[in-house]
Amino acid sequence: MEETRLSFYNEIARNKRNSVFLIIIVSLVLVGLIYVIGLAIGADIFLIGIIAVIISVLYVLFGYYSSDKIAIASVNAKPAEKEKYRQYYHSVEGLCLASGMPMPKLYIVENPQINAFASGRNPQNSVICVTAGALEKLNKQELEGVLAHELSHIANYDIKFMTLTAVLVGMIAIISQIFLRSLFFTSISGNRNRQSGNAIFMIIGIILAILAPILVALVQLAISRKREYSADASAVKFMRTPTGLINALEKIKHNSEMKVSGAVAPLFLAKPNKAKELFSTHPPLEERIKRLRKM
């Protein structure tokens, strides 16, 4: 029986729909958390929550507008010299011409493992960084498959989408901590003047404050994995063949662990650090390869 082929257009659309659905879940959790805590404590939580939200938004926006510089600095990457890395430049230039995208700034990080990442708030302000191992161990087709994947992240505005997710997840974590700490300090001060009618909301609020950050963190990881599937499918659209990316991912399976910051790890083509699949920002390589073989 002939195996059903996957359409990369359908894969891209499906993964984007799933990502939007997951971010709606995070938003609903945020609204529900604020509502229940407001009923349990009163109006004070809203004032504190608004201040916390403003601080978290400003913090994440700073990271968003400086994302490329922060990512490059965190892995100690250096600008790739055009004369020294001709194939690297020619491959990116060719893909950009074919896709109508502006040329990103190119960087290289001295590491023997095969990996790469893209960053930047939009196609006009973007960077691509590859490891020295990727340039040494991948042939032209494999390297272009990797670069097409990274260009897909830029074209799909994945940094913007993940930043929005980070804002929402950060808000939930901050509001939960404020609520739990306020209960702790209230118990110390002996202020137990609570209306009995709010007791049920207090219990629900405590449960939500404990579980909500864990739930949305798992949702954030799921969103990240969906974006990787989408970038794989978009890379096939750029290249018109999955072969190069498949072969590159097969070689990456033999990578050893890379020591990089946990904040930057989600940006990489394949997870650089060892992590259990449930808590991984990337889908299993075997599953990615299986999907690519069907395209």
Residue, then its C-alpha position, 0 to 999 in steps of 0.5 A: m500500500e502506497e504511503t500517503r504523501l504530506s503537502f508542505y502547504n498543509e503542514i505549514a497551515r496546520n502547525k500555524r493553526n495549532s500554534v494559535f490554538l495553544i496561545i489562545i489556551v495560554s491567554l484563557v489561563l491568564v484571564g481565568l487566573i486574574y479573575v479568580i484571584g481578583l474574587a479571592i483577594g479583592a481589587d488589590i491584586f489587579l493593581i499589583g498585577i497591572i504593575a507586574v504585567i507592565i514590567s514583564v512586557l517592558y522586559v520582554l520587549f527589550g529582549y525582543y528588539s535586542s534578540d539578535k544581539i543577545a543571541i549572538a553574544s550568548v554563544n560568542a559568535k563571530p561575523a562570518e567573513k565573506e572571503k573565507y566562507r564563500q559557500y555559506y554566503h552563496s547558499v544564503e544569497g541564493l535562497c534569499l533571491a529565490s524566496g524574495m527575502p532580504m539578506p540576513k547578517l551571517y555569523i559562525v560559532e566555533n563548535p564541532q557539532i552540527n547546528a544553527f539558529a536564526s534570530g531577529r524581530n523581522p526579516q529586515n533585522s535578522v541574523i543566521c548563525v551556524t556552527a563550524g561543524a555544520l560548515e565542515k560536515l555538511n555537503k552543499q545540499e545539506l547545508e542549504g536544507v539547514l539554512a532554508h529551515e532557519l530562513s523559514h523561522i525568519a520568514n514566519y516571524d517565529i521570534k515575534f510569535m515566541t516573544l508574545t508567548a513568553v510575555l503571556v507565560g511570564m505574566i502568569a508566573i509573576i501574578s501567581q508568585i505575587f498571589l502566593r507570596s501575598l498569602f504568605f505575608t498575610s498569614i505572618s501578619g495575622n490578617r485573616n479578615r476574609q469573607s467566608g464567601n471568598a473561601i472557595f475562590m481562595i482555594i481555587g486561586i491557590i490551586l491555579a497559582i500552583l498549576a497554571p505556571i506548569l501548564v503554560a510552560l508545557v504549552q510554551l514547549a508545545i508551541s516551540r515544537k509546532r514552530e519547528y515542524s512548520a519551519d521544516a515544512s517551509a524549508v521544503k517549500f524553499m528547496r522543493t525537496p526534503t532530501g538535504l534537510i533529512n540528511a542533515l538531521e540524520k547527521i545531527k543525530h550523532n551530535s554530542e551535547m552543546k553547552v549553551s544558555g537555556a534561553v538561547a537553546p530553543l532557537f537552534l535547529a536541533k536541541p543542543n542540550k540533553a532534555k527529556e522529550l516532555f520538557s524539550t523545545h524541539p520535537p524528536l529528530e526521528e519524528r521530524i525526519k519521518r514527516l519530511r520523508k512523506m513530503 
